[in-house]
Amino acid sequence: MVPLLGRQVAAVSPNGLPLAVGVFAGLDIWGRATIKTDAGEQEFPPEAVRIRGL
């Protein structure tokens, strides 16, 4: 995940549905991914998404 910091990414649910597109801002201590979108920052738990570079 570290190579994706500051890059455009998509958060995708385990069944393939896109949840958010934005800039990958990092991970917290519990593994939640933070993505900065036009609407603000969104956090996603590790079991709910896969982060993919665009």
Backbone as XML, in Angstrom:
<?xml version="1.0"?>
<chain id="A" units="angstrom">
  <residue number="1" name="MET">
    <atom name="N" x="0.805" y="-1.187" z="0.000"/>
    <atom name="CA" x="0.000" y="0.000" z="0.000"/>
    <atom name="C" x="0.853" y="1.258" z="0.000"/>
  </residue>
  <residue number="2" name="VAL">
    <atom name="N" x="2.019" y="1.242" z="0.606"/>
    <atom name="CA" x="2.829" y="2.455" z="0.698"/>
    <atom name="C" x="3.153" y="3.044" z="-0.678"/>
  </residue>
  <residue number="3" name="PRO">
    <atom name="N" x="3.415" y="2.247" z="-1.703"/>
    <atom name="CA" x="3.670" y="2.854" z="-3.016"/>
    <atom name="C" x="2.477" y="3.636" z="-3.564"/>
  </residue>
  <residue number="4" name="LEU">
    <atom name="N" x="1.290" y="3.434" z="-3.028"/>
    <atom name="CA" x="0.105" y="4.139" z="-3.513"/>
    <atom name="C" x="-0.131" y="5.478" z="-2.817"/>
  </residue>
  <residue number="5" name="LEU">
    <atom name="N" x="0.646" y="5.802" z="-1.783"/>
    <atom name="CA" x="0.443" y="7.064" z="-1.071"/>
    <atom name="C" x="0.514" y="8.246" z="-2.026"/>
  </residue>
  <residue number="6" name="GLY">
    <atom name="N" x="-0.492" y="9.094" z="-1.964"/>
    <atom name="CA" x="-0.537" y="10.281" z="-2.792"/>
    <atom name="C" x="-0.968" y="10.054" z="-4.227"/>
  </residue>
  <residue number="7" name="ARG">
    <atom name="N" x="-1.333" y="8.827" z="-4.550"/>
    <atom name="CA" x="-1.748" y="8.502" z="-5.925"/>
    <atom name="C" x="-3.249" y="8.300" z="-6.012"/>
  </residue>
  <residue number="8" name="GLN">
    <atom name="N" x="-3.749" y="8.379" z="-7.220"/>
    <atom name="CA" x="-5.180" y="8.166" z="-7.489"/>
    <atom name="C" x="-5.492" y="6.677" z="-7.308"/>
  </residue>
  <residue number="9" name="VAL">
    <atom name="N" x="-6.512" y="6.372" z="-6.493"/>
    <atom name="CA" x="-6.900" y="4.993" z="-6.218"/>
    <atom name="C" x="-8.416" y="4.858" z="-6.254"/>
  </residue>
  <residue number="10" name="ALA">
    <atom name="N" x="-8.849" y="3.607" z="-6.276"/>
    <atom name="CA" x="-10.267" y="3.285" z="-6.155"/>
    <atom name="C" x="-10.428" y="2.328" z="-4.982"/>
  </residue>
  <residue number="11" name="ALA">
    <atom name="N" x="-11.435" y="2.577" z="-4.161"/>
    <atom name="CA" x="-11.798" y="1.659" z="-3.092"/>
    <atom name="C" x="-12.916" y="0.787" z="-3.643"/>
  </residue>
  <residue number="12" name="VAL">
    <atom name="N" x="-12.677" y="-0.520" z="-3.662"/>
    <atom name="CA" x="-13.616" y="-1.468" z="-4.260"/>
    <atom name="C" x="-14.054" y="-2.465" z="-3.194"/>
  </residue>
  <residue number="13" name="SER">
    <atom name="N" x="-15.364" y="-2.715" z="-3.114"/>
    <atom name="CA" x="-15.875" y="-3.686" z="-2.145"/>
    <atom name="C" x="-15.453" y="-5.093" z="-2.574"/>
  </residue>
  <residue number="14" name="PRO">
    <atom name="N" x="-15.495" y="-6.057" z="-1.646"/>
    <atom name="CA" x="-15.105" y="-7.428" z="-1.990"/>
    <atom name="C" x="-15.906" y="-8.033" z="-3.151"/>
  </residue>
  <residue number="15" name="ASN">
    <atom name="N" x="-17.135" y="-7.563" z="-3.372"/>
    <atom name="CA" x="-17.914" y="-8.099" z="-4.490"/>
    <atom name="C" x="-17.723" y="-7.295" z="-5.775"/>
  </residue>
  <residue number="16" name="GLY">
    <atom name="N" x="-16.789" y="-6.324" z="-5.760"/>
    <atom name="CA" x="-16.436" y="-5.613" z="-6.978"/>
    <atom name="C" x="-17.099" y="-4.271" z="-7.202"/>
  </residue>
  <residue number="17" name="LEU">
    <atom name="N" x="-17.955" y="-3.833" z="-6.287"/>
    <atom name="CA" x="-18.618" y="-2.542" z="-6.451"/>
    <atom name="C" x="-17.691" y="-1.400" z="-6.044"/>
  </residue>
  <residue number="18" name="PRO">
    <atom name="N" x="-17.578" y="-0.376" z="-6.879"/>
    <atom name="CA" x="-16.730" y="0.764" z="-6.515"/>
    <atom name="C" x="-17.380" y="1.580" z="-5.397"/>
  </residue>
  <residue number="19" name="LEU">
    <atom name="N" x="-16.602" y="1.933" z="-4.393"/>
    <atom name="CA" x="-17.107" y="2.697" z="-3.259"/>
    <atom name="C" x="-16.640" y="4.143" z="-3.275"/>
  </residue>
  <residue number="20" name="ALA">
    <atom name="N" x="-15.405" y="4.368" z="-3.745"/>
    <atom name="CA" x="-14.868" y="5.729" z="-3.780"/>
    <atom name="C" x="-13.667" y="5.773" z="-4.708"/>
  </residue>
  <residue number="21" name="VAL">
    <atom name="N" x="-13.438" y="6.958" z="-5.269"/>
    <atom name="CA" x="-12.244" y="7.218" z="-6.080"/>
    <atom name="C" x="-11.645" y="8.503" z="-5.559"/>
  </residue>
  <residue number="22" name="GLY">
    <atom name="N" x="-10.342" y="8.497" z="-5.324"/>
    <atom name="CA" x="-9.673" y="9.685" z="-4.811"/>
    <atom name="C" x="-8.199" y="9.435" z="-4.621"/>
  </residue>
  <residue number="23" name="VAL">
    <atom name="N" x="-7.574" y="10.233" z="-3.778"/>
    <atom name="CA" x="-6.146" y="10.137" z="-3.503"/>
    <atom name="C" x="-5.946" y="9.358" z="-2.206"/>
  </residue>
  <residue number="24" name="PHE">
    <atom name="N" x="-5.078" y="8.362" z="-2.260"/>
    <atom name="CA" x="-4.807" y="7.530" z="-1.092"/>
    <atom name="C" x="-3.988" y="8.333" z="-0.082"/>
  </residue>
  <residue number="25" name="ALA">
    <atom name="N" x="-4.544" y="8.514" z="1.123"/>
    <atom name="CA" x="-3.898" y="9.332" z="2.149"/>
    <atom name="C" x="-3.166" y="8.502" z="3.195"/>
  </residue>
  <residue number="26" name="GLY">
    <atom name="N" x="-3.415" y="7.193" z="3.273"/>
    <atom name="CA" x="-2.677" y="6.356" z="4.211"/>
    <atom name="C" x="-3.546" y="5.377" z="4.966"/>
  </residue>
  <residue number="27" name="LEU">
    <atom name="N" x="-2.887" y="4.721" z="5.932"/>
    <atom name="CA" x="-3.529" y="3.726" z="6.790"/>
    <atom name="C" x="-3.363" y="4.147" z="8.236"/>
  </residue>
  <residue number="28" name="ASP">
    <atom name="N" x="-4.358" y="3.842" z="9.071"/>
    <atom name="CA" x="-4.181" y="4.104" z="10.494"/>
    <atom name="C" x="-3.694" y="2.827" z="11.176"/>
  </residue>
  <residue number="29" name="ILE">
    <atom name="N" x="-3.542" y="2.888" z="12.472"/>
    <atom name="CA" x="-2.983" y="1.765" z="13.227"/>
    <atom name="C" x="-3.859" y="0.510" z="13.168"/>
  </residue>
  <residue number="30" name="TRP">
    <atom name="N" x="-5.158" y="0.660" z="12.883"/>
    <atom name="CA" x="-6.074" y="-0.474" z="12.809"/>
    <atom name="C" x="-6.250" y="-0.975" z="11.380"/>
  </residue>
  <residue number="31" name="GLY">
    <atom name="N" x="-5.533" y="-0.393" z="10.440"/>
    <atom name="CA" x="-5.596" y="-0.845" z="9.059"/>
    <atom name="C" x="-6.646" y="-0.171" z="8.206"/>
  </residue>
  <residue number="32" name="ARG">
    <atom name="N" x="-7.329" y="0.842" z="8.751"/>
    <atom name="CA" x="-8.329" y="1.557" z="7.955"/>
    <atom name="C" x="-7.633" y="2.436" z="6.926"/>
  </residue>
  <residue number="33" name="ALA">
    <atom name="N" x="-8.113" y="2.345" z="5.696"/>
    <atom name="CA" x="-7.570" y="3.149" z="4.610"/>
    <atom name="C" x="-8.299" y="4.488" z="4.559"/>
  </residue>
  <residue number="34" name="THR">
    <atom name="N" x="-7.546" y="5.567" z="4.363"/>
    <atom name="CA" x="-8.139" y="6.897" z="4.218"/>
    <atom name="C" x="-7.938" y="7.356" z="2.786"/>
  </residue>
  <residue number="35" name="ILE">
    <atom name="N" x="-9.038" y="7.767" z="2.166"/>
    <atom name="CA" x="-9.009" y="8.258" z="0.794"/>
    <atom name="C" x="-9.599" y="9.664" z="0.786"/>
  </residue>
  <residue number="36" name="LYS">
    <atom name="N" x="-8.868" y="10.600" z="0.183"/>
    <atom name="CA" x="-9.362" y="11.975" z="0.038"/>
    <atom name="C" x="-10.101" y="12.074" z="-1.286"/>
  </residue>
  <residue number="37" name="THR">
    <atom name="N" x="-11.389" y="12.394" z="-1.190"/>
    <atom name="CA" x="-12.228" y="12.554" z="-2.376"/>
    <atom name="C" x="-12.669" y="14.015" z="-2.482"/>
  </residue>
  <residue number="38" name="ASP">
    <atom name="N" x="-13.396" y="14.346" z="-3.529"/>
    <atom name="CA" x="-13.928" y="15.704" z="-3.684"/>
    <atom name="C" x="-14.885" y="16.056" z="-2.541"/>
  </residue>
  <residue number="39" name="ALA">
    <atom name="N" x="-15.526" y="15.049" z="-1.975"/>
    <atom name="CA" x="-16.483" y="15.260" z="-0.894"/>
    <atom name="C" x="-15.823" y="15.314" z="0.488"/>
  </residue>
  <residue number="40" name="GLY">
    <atom name="N" x="-14.528" y="15.067" z="0.568"/>
    <atom name="CA" x="-13.813" y="15.052" z="1.842"/>
    <atom name="C" x="-13.083" y="13.736" z="2.033"/>
  </residue>
  <residue number="41" name="GLU">
    <atom name="N" x="-12.617" y="13.494" z="3.250"/>
    <atom name="CA" x="-11.912" y="12.251" z="3.545"/>
    <atom name="C" x="-12.899" y="11.154" z="3.926"/>
  </residue>
  <residue number="42" name="GLN">
    <atom name="N" x="-12.607" y="9.950" z="3.444"/>
    <atom name="CA" x="-13.420" y="8.788" z="3.795"/>
    <atom name="C" x="-12.491" y="7.701" z="4.321"/>
  </residue>
  <residue number="43" name="GLU">
    <atom name="N" x="-12.928" y="7.011" z="5.377"/>
    <atom name="CA" x="-12.167" y="5.902" z="5.947"/>
    <atom name="C" x="-12.901" y="4.601" z="5.669"/>
  </residue>
  <residue number="44" name="PHE">
    <atom name="N" x="-12.116" y="3.574" z="5.353"/>
    <atom name="CA" x="-12.682" y="2.265" z="5.045"/>
    <atom name="C" x="-11.954" y="1.192" z="5.849"/>
  </residue>
  <residue number="45" name="PRO">
    <atom name="N" x="-12.685" y="0.301" z="6.543"/>
    <atom name="CA" x="-12.043" y="-0.777" z="7.290"/>
    <atom name="C" x="-11.457" y="-1.801" z="6.327"/>
  </residue>
  <residue number="46" name="PRO">
    <atom name="N" x="-10.392" y="-2.493" z="6.759"/>
    <atom name="CA" x="-9.693" y="-3.415" z="5.858"/>
    <atom name="C" x="-10.553" y="-4.571" z="5.339"/>
  </residue>
  <residue number="47" name="GLU">
    <atom name="N" x="-11.546" y="-5.000" z="6.127"/>
    <atom name="CA" x="-12.377" y="-6.117" z="5.688"/>
    <atom name="C" x="-13.445" y="-5.686" z="4.678"/>
  </residue>
  <residue number="48" name="ALA">
    <atom name="N" x="-13.638" y="-4.377" z="4.501"/>
    <atom name="CA" x="-14.709" y="-3.887" z="3.643"/>
    <atom name="C" x="-14.261" y="-3.458" z="2.248"/>
  </residue>
  <residue number="49" name="VAL">
    <atom name="N" x="-12.967" y="-3.229" z="2.048"/>
    <atom name="CA" x="-12.513" y="-2.715" z="0.741"/>
    <atom name="C" x="-11.189" y="-3.323" z="0.306"/>
  </residue>
  <residue number="50" name="ARG">
    <atom name="N" x="-10.945" y="-3.160" z="-0.966"/>
    <atom name="CA" x="-9.632" y="-3.403" z="-1.563"/>
    <atom name="C" x="-9.234" y="-2.103" z="-2.227"/>
  </residue>
  <residue number="51" name="ILE">
    <atom name="N" x="-8.016" y="-1.668" z="-2.025"/>
    <atom name="CA" x="-7.537" y="-0.429" z="-2.611"/>
    <atom name="C" x="-6.759" y="-0.775" z="-3.878"/>
  </residue>
  <residue number="52" name="ARG">
    <atom name="N" x="-7.157" y="-0.167" z="-4.975"/>
    <atom name="CA" x="-6.505" y="-0.439" z="-6.263"/>
    <atom name="C" x="-6.032" y="0.861" z="-6.885"/>
  </residue>
  <residue number="53" name="GLY">
    <atom name="N" x="-4.803" y="0.869" z="-7.378"/>
    <atom name="CA" x="-4.283" y="2.038" z="-8.062"/>
    <atom name="C" x="-4.921" y="2.202" z="-9.420"/>
  </residue>
  <residue number="54" name="LEU">
    <atom name="N" x="-5.060" y="3.447" z="-9.862"/>
    <atom name="CA" x="-5.638" y="3.728" z="-11.169"/>
    <atom name="C" x="-4.569" y="4.167" z="-12.146"/>
  </residue>
</chain>
